[in-house]
Structure formats: C-alpha cells, structure tokens
Amino acid sequence: MSSSPEKFSHGEDLTLAHRLADAADAITLKRYQAIDLTVTTKPDNTPVTDADKSSEEAIRALLHAHRPDDGIVGEEFGNEGSDKNRYWVIDPIDGTKNFLRGVPTWATLIALVERVEDGSQRTVVSVVSAPALFRRWSAHLGGGAFVTINRETTKRIHVSGVSRIEDASISYSDFLGWGEMLEPFNALLKKAWRTRGYGDFWSHMLVAEGALEVAAEPVLALWDMAALDLIVTEAGGVFSNTTGVKGPHGGNGLSTNAALHNFVVDALEPGVIGA
C-alpha cells in the first residue's frame, strides 16, 4: 500500500485521524481515574502513565496498518521517519498531570504534517480529542475547523473579532519557563480584560472557538503543538511561536485571534515592558 500525498485526500486522512482518536479514547477513558493506574517518571522528570503508552501503541498500530509509508513522531516512542514527505505527530495524552490527578482537562493530539516543494512543512490534518470534556476538535487544510460535542453535535468554529487588548481574554498554563519573557508577559496580562490559567490544549481550542483571544505557553514540543496549529488557523486565527514565526516548529506556542497577533508578539519581546 502506498501512502503518497496523491493517493489519500486530506479528507480521507481526517477520517483515519478520527479513527485513531476513537482508539485512543477507548483506552484513556478506561484508565482515567483507575485505582491501579501505573505512573512512572521519564528522564526529563515528567510523568507518564500506562494509558499514555497504550494509547500511543494503539495509534501506531493503526498507522502501520493503514499508512505504512508515512512517518510517525510520538511523545512516548519517538521518531519513525520524520524525514518522510508525510508524517503523523502524536501526543497520546496532553495534560498527563491532569489525567493522573483526575482533572478532566486532557486530550489526545493527532496531526499529519506534509512537506511541500519549497522544503517547508505544514500541518494538513488535525484532531484534538478530549473525551472527559465530551469534546473533539478537528480540521483539514482548507476545510475549516469544527468541534463535536458529546459525539452528537458538530459545529464550525471561528475566532473572535476582538481587536483591543483591553477587551481580550488571555490564557496560559503557568509562570514556569518564561525566563526573560516573564516580565513582559505579566505586563501583557495586566492590560487584558481577563486572564485565566486554563492551560495545555484547552487554552488554544478556546481561542479557536472565539471564547479567548490569546493563549501562550513558553516551552512546547512539536507533539504539543502540531494539532493545535491547524485548528487555530482554520478557525481564522494565527498559531506561531512567541517571536511570530508561524507553525508548530518554534519551540513554544502562541495562539491568537489574528487581530491581536502582532500586538502580542511585540509585547512579549524581552525589554519591551508595557508595550
């Protein structure tokens, strides 16, 4: 079976991505709040559960069966061909600390990245599935962004039109990892109408839905961002790193409703306090 970009449409790839998410949901929901949940610590001192590993294994098995020529990059089991023209990016549980404590804000993130002729990379399919919140977000390139609630109602989503920081809502995970950006970030928060630490994927999906205008996190990996990128942009927003470089490859994540993007990037520049 060939998996060249010419063989599978993005719509077919999105259908497969939903199937991958269904497989992950079946595993993670069964292990969520389980009294025998196994938790270990990775070399970077972050926790990993048996549900993280089992769900990524299930996703990889389906990809090996249905897209054997595609690469895979996953948080728990590493890189299988990220140099290929197409590769899938998997975070089996984004928000593992929430998952293991019984907080329902966690999700499986699935994205398909393609290389284009100029050598750049773009996310073309995304699914963010948060079964404990009864929500799943999805998008494919050029097709708009959608949220499905309780597996029943699917609706198209779009970012807000708020254009003044004084009217904007901002979300983040916490104040760790900001380094020299912490002072300008705090100054930005003081200018906003409302700030909350929703954190992880949730903040960025709320930007895509128009419930927030800005979501920012200072240190992220590709698997934390690839799926968020396309959903935010297909909803009319902008996803970049904090210096404004668009896409999920910049080491940190900034989602905005587009109207405020340049303002936020400028405000986060170290040394530009209260911009």
C-alpha positions as a Python dict, from the first residue, in 0.01 Angstrom:
ca = {
    (1, 'M'): (0, 0, 0),
    (2, 'S'): (136, 340, -95),
    (3, 'S'): (75, 645, 119),
    (4, 'S'): (192, 919, -116),
    (5, 'P'): (9, 1252, -89),
    (6, 'E'): (-151, 1178, -428),
    (7, 'K'): (-317, 858, -304),
    (8, 'F'): (-500, 985, 1),
    (9, 'S'): (-701, 1305, 18),
    (10, 'H'): (-687, 1517, 329),
    (11, 'G'): (-1049, 1424, 389),
    (12, 'E'): (-956, 1054, 391),
    (13, 'D'): (-666, 1127, 624),
    (14, 'L'): (-900, 1315, 858),
    (15, 'T'): (-1136, 1016, 864),
    (16, 'L'): (-842, 799, 966),
    (17, 'A'): (-736, 1054, 1229),
    (18, 'H'): (-1082, 1027, 1386),
    (19, 'R'): (-1043, 650, 1393),
    (20, 'L'): (-708, 690, 1568),
    (21, 'A'): (-870, 921, 1822),
    (22, 'D'): (-1153, 672, 1881),
    (23, 'A'): (-897, 402, 1959),
    (24, 'A'): (-712, 631, 2199),
    (25, 'D'): (-1034, 745, 2369),
    (26, 'A'): (-1135, 385, 2438),
    (27, 'I'): (-806, 328, 2621),
    (28, 'T'): (-771, 658, 2805),
    (29, 'L'): (-1128, 673, 2932),
    (30, 'K'): (-1099, 321, 3071),
    (31, 'R'): (-779, 412, 3256),
    (32, 'Y'): (-891, 759, 3368),
    (33, 'Q'): (-934, 760, 3748),
    (34, 'A'): (-843, 390, 3760),
    (35, 'I'): (-719, 291, 4105),
    (36, 'D'): (-446, 74, 3950),
    (37, 'L'): (-315, 338, 3709),
    (38, 'T'): (61, 294, 3670),
    (39, 'V'): (265, 616, 3679),
    (40, 'T'): (640, 636, 3614),
    (41, 'T'): (885, 923, 3569),
    (42, 'K'): (1063, 989, 3239),
    (43, 'P'): (1425, 1112, 3218),
    (44, 'D'): (1301, 1472, 3191),
    (45, 'N'): (1118, 1426, 3525),
    (46, 'T'): (773, 1441, 3366),
    (47, 'P'): (518, 1170, 3448),
    (48, 'V'): (394, 904, 3208),
    (49, 'T'): (108, 662, 3268),
    (50, 'D'): (27, 320, 3125),
    (51, 'A'): (-256, 496, 2938),
    (52, 'D'): (-10, 726, 2758),
    (53, 'K'): (190, 429, 2636),
    (54, 'S'): (-103, 205, 2548),
    (55, 'S'): (-286, 471, 2351),
    (56, 'E'): (22, 566, 2150),
    (57, 'E'): (87, 198, 2077),
    (58, 'A'): (-270, 161, 1951),
    (59, 'I'): (-237, 466, 1726),
    (60, 'R'): (95, 347, 1586),
    (61, 'A'): (-50, 3, 1512),
    (62, 'L'): (-335, 157, 1311),
    (63, 'L'): (-94, 382, 1122),
    (64, 'H'): (133, 90, 1041),
    (65, 'A'): (-172, -91, 901),
    (66, 'H'): (-331, 196, 709),
    (67, 'R'): (-43, 436, 626),
    (68, 'P'): (267, 212, 634),
    (69, 'D'): (476, 451, 423),
    (70, 'D'): (414, 752, 647),
    (71, 'G'): (647, 856, 927),
    (72, 'I'): (545, 885, 1291),
    (73, 'V'): (665, 1119, 1565),
    (74, 'G'): (524, 1039, 1909),
    (75, 'E'): (592, 1167, 2257),
    (76, 'E'): (636, 825, 2416),
    (77, 'F'): (801, 609, 2148),
    (78, 'G'): (1000, 854, 1941),
    (79, 'N'): (1062, 910, 1574),
    (80, 'E'): (993, 672, 1286),
    (81, 'G'): (1067, 867, 972),
    (82, 'S'): (1008, 1235, 1036),
    (83, 'D'): (1225, 1292, 727),
    (84, 'K'): (950, 1148, 506),
    (85, 'N'): (720, 1368, 296),
    (86, 'R'): (432, 1283, 530),
    (87, 'Y'): (449, 1204, 899),
    (88, 'W'): (198, 1182, 1182),
    (89, 'V'): (258, 1362, 1512),
    (90, 'I'): (106, 1207, 1824),
    (91, 'D'): (66, 1320, 2182),
    (92, 'P'): (-130, 1034, 2339),
    (93, 'I'): (-226, 1240, 2645),
    (94, 'D'): (-165, 1612, 2652),
    (95, 'G'): (-213, 1708, 3015),
    (96, 'T'): (-85, 1387, 3176),
    (97, 'K'): (-58, 1557, 3517),
    (98, 'N'): (-427, 1646, 3495),
    (99, 'F'): (-511, 1292, 3381),
    (100, 'L'): (-335, 1121, 3671),
    (101, 'R'): (-492, 1356, 3928),
    (102, 'G'): (-847, 1312, 3794),
    (103, 'V'): (-874, 1656, 3635),
    (104, 'P'): (-1072, 1617, 3308),
    (105, 'T'): (-866, 1866, 3106),
    (106, 'W'): (-657, 1629, 2894),
    (107, 'A'): (-666, 1522, 2532),
    (108, 'T'): (-513, 1307, 2261),
    (109, 'L'): (-349, 1522, 1992),
    (110, 'I'): (-311, 1383, 1639),
    (111, 'A'): (-173, 1569, 1338),
    (112, 'L'): (-50, 1491, 988),
    (113, 'V'): (239, 1702, 860),
    (114, 'E'): (340, 1724, 493),
    (115, 'R'): (649, 1864, 329),
    (116, 'V'): (591, 2090, 30),
    (117, 'E'): (812, 2158, -271),
    (118, 'D'): (995, 2456, -118),
    (119, 'G'): (1105, 2237, 174),
    (120, 'S'): (868, 2389, 428),
    (121, 'Q'): (630, 2180, 637),
    (122, 'R'): (262, 2229, 702),
    (123, 'T'): (1, 2058, 916),
    (124, 'V'): (-277, 1930, 691),
    (125, 'V'): (-495, 1723, 928),
    (126, 'S'): (-565, 1767, 1299),
    (127, 'V'): (-776, 1605, 1568),
    (128, 'V'): (-781, 1704, 1934),
    (129, 'S'): (-996, 1464, 2134),
    (130, 'A'): (-1088, 1540, 2496),
    (131, 'P'): (-1332, 1265, 2591),
    (132, 'A'): (-1357, 1358, 2958),
    (133, 'L'): (-1474, 1702, 2843),
    (134, 'F'): (-1706, 1538, 2584),
    (135, 'R'): (-1541, 1742, 2307),
    (136, 'R'): (-1340, 1678, 1993),
    (137, 'W'): (-1195, 1942, 1763),
    (138, 'S'): (-1087, 1871, 1406),
    (139, 'A'): (-970, 2030, 1083),
    (140, 'H'): (-812, 1956, 749),
    (141, 'L'): (-631, 2207, 533),
    (142, 'G'): (-876, 2442, 364),
    (143, 'G'): (-1180, 2277, 519),
    (144, 'G'): (-1246, 2493, 825),
    (145, 'A'): (-1234, 2396, 1192),
    (146, 'F'): (-1503, 2213, 1386),
    (147, 'V'): (-1595, 2099, 1735),
    (148, 'T'): (-1808, 1794, 1811),
    (149, 'I'): (-1982, 1792, 2148),
    (150, 'N'): (-2081, 1469, 2320),
    (151, 'R'): (-2034, 1279, 1990),
    (152, 'E'): (-2362, 1431, 1869),
    (153, 'T'): (-2347, 1794, 1764),
    (154, 'T'): (-2077, 1919, 1526),
    (155, 'K'): (-2043, 2287, 1452),
    (156, 'R'): (-1795, 2506, 1270),
    (157, 'I'): (-1588, 2734, 1492),
    (158, 'H'): (-1423, 3071, 1436),
    (159, 'V'): (-1202, 3302, 1637),
    (160, 'S'): (-1336, 3622, 1787),
    (161, 'G'): (-1316, 3968, 1634),
    (162, 'V'): (-1186, 4142, 1948),
    (163, 'S'): (-916, 4389, 1843),
    (164, 'R'): (-821, 4567, 2168),
    (165, 'I'): (-611, 4402, 2436),
    (166, 'E'): (-824, 4580, 2696),
    (167, 'D'): (-1122, 4374, 2575),
    (168, 'A'): (-932, 4047, 2539),
    (169, 'S'): (-914, 3726, 2742),
    (170, 'I'): (-574, 3555, 2776),
    (171, 'S'): (-493, 3205, 2896),
    (172, 'Y'): (-170, 3025, 2981),
    (173, 'S'): (-54, 2715, 3170),
    (174, 'D'): (160, 2864, 3447),
    (175, 'F'): (450, 3104, 3503),
    (176, 'L'): (728, 2846, 3470),
    (177, 'G'): (964, 2853, 3176),
    (178, 'W'): (909, 3212, 3069),
    (179, 'G'): (1260, 3329, 3156),
    (180, 'E'): (1326, 3683, 3034),
    (181, 'M'): (977, 3695, 2883),
    (182, 'L'): (805, 3669, 3221),
    (183, 'E'): (812, 4041, 3293),
    (184, 'P'): (665, 4146, 2957),
    (185, 'F'): (414, 3861, 2979),
    (186, 'N'): (293, 3983, 3318),
    (187, 'A'): (269, 4335, 3177),
    (188, 'L'): (55, 4199, 2893),
    (189, 'L'): (-173, 4016, 3137),
    (190, 'K'): (-229, 4338, 3331),
    (191, 'K'): (-354, 4507, 3016),
    (192, 'A'): (-607, 4234, 2932),
    (193, 'W'): (-974, 4230, 3030),
    (194, 'R'): (-949, 3880, 3179),
    (195, 'T'): (-676, 3621, 3241),
    (196, 'R'): (-705, 3257, 3338),
    (197, 'G'): (-467, 2959, 3354),
    (198, 'Y'): (-673, 2702, 3164),
    (199, 'G'): (-356, 2555, 3020),
    (200, 'D'): (-242, 2295, 2767),
    (201, 'F'): (-454, 2226, 2455),
    (202, 'W'): (-767, 2371, 2621),
    (203, 'S'): (-646, 2731, 2604),
    (204, 'H'): (-572, 2708, 2233),
    (205, 'M'): (-903, 2540, 2147),
    (206, 'L'): (-1086, 2816, 2333),
    (207, 'V'): (-908, 3068, 2109),
    (208, 'A'): (-1026, 2870, 1805),
    (209, 'E'): (-1382, 2878, 1941),
    (210, 'G'): (-1373, 3253, 1997),
    (211, 'A'): (-1401, 3224, 2376),
    (212, 'L'): (-1049, 3363, 2427),
    (213, 'E'): (-827, 3588, 2219),
    (214, 'V'): (-478, 3474, 2326),
    (215, 'A'): (-320, 3150, 2452),
    (216, 'A'): (52, 3130, 2522),
    (217, 'E'): (296, 2869, 2651),
    (218, 'P'): (674, 2928, 2671),
    (219, 'V'): (813, 2577, 2620),
    (220, 'L'): (645, 2316, 2399),
    (221, 'A'): (742, 2021, 2180),
    (222, 'L'): (620, 1951, 1828),
    (223, 'W'): (367, 1694, 1952),
    (224, 'D'): (219, 1956, 2187),
    (225, 'M'): (154, 2196, 1900),
    (226, 'A'): (110, 2031, 1559),
    (227, 'A'): (-259, 1951, 1605),
    (228, 'L'): (-335, 2288, 1766),
    (229, 'D'): (-174, 2481, 1480),
    (230, 'L'): (-416, 2379, 1205),
    (231, 'I'): (-734, 2401, 1414),
    (232, 'V'): (-649, 2756, 1524),
    (233, 'T'): (-556, 2868, 1172),
    (234, 'E'): (-857, 2702, 1007),
    (235, 'A'): (-1072, 2886, 1262),
    (236, 'G'): (-928, 3215, 1132),
    (237, 'G'): (-658, 3264, 1394),
    (238, 'V'): (-280, 3260, 1392),
    (239, 'F'): (-56, 2999, 1553),
    (240, 'S'): (313, 3083, 1592),
    (241, 'N'): (590, 3090, 1844),
    (242, 'T'): (627, 3391, 2070),
    (243, 'T'): (854, 3568, 1818),
    (244, 'G'): (588, 3540, 1549),
    (245, 'V'): (728, 3252, 1340),
    (246, 'K'): (418, 3069, 1220),
    (247, 'G'): (367, 2697, 1265),
    (248, 'P'): (441, 2437, 1535),
    (249, 'H'): (819, 2411, 1496),
    (250, 'G'): (929, 2712, 1700),
    (251, 'G'): (974, 2566, 2049),
    (252, 'N'): (681, 2745, 2210),
    (253, 'G'): (321, 2824, 2124),
    (254, 'L'): (113, 3138, 2077),
    (255, 'S'): (-246, 3126, 1952),
    (256, 'T'): (-434, 3446, 1879),
    (257, 'N'): (-749, 3556, 1704),
    (258, 'A'): (-529, 3721, 1434),
    (259, 'A'): (-644, 4074, 1513),
    (260, 'L'): (-418, 4086, 1819),
    (261, 'H'): (-131, 3872, 1693),
    (262, 'N'): (124, 4140, 1606),
    (263, 'F'): (44, 4334, 1923),
    (264, 'V'): (104, 4027, 2142),
    (265, 'V'): (428, 3928, 1964),
    (266, 'D'): (562, 4282, 2007),
    (267, 'A'): (454, 4293, 2373),
    (268, 'L'): (635, 3967, 2452),
    (269, 'E'): (969, 4087, 2323),
    (270, 'P'): (1207, 4099, 2621),
    (271, 'G'): (1281, 4455, 2718),
    (272, 'V'): (957, 4589, 2576),
    (273, 'I'): (771, 4625, 2903),
    (274, 'G'): (417, 4762, 2891),
    (275, 'A'): (421, 4792, 2511),
}
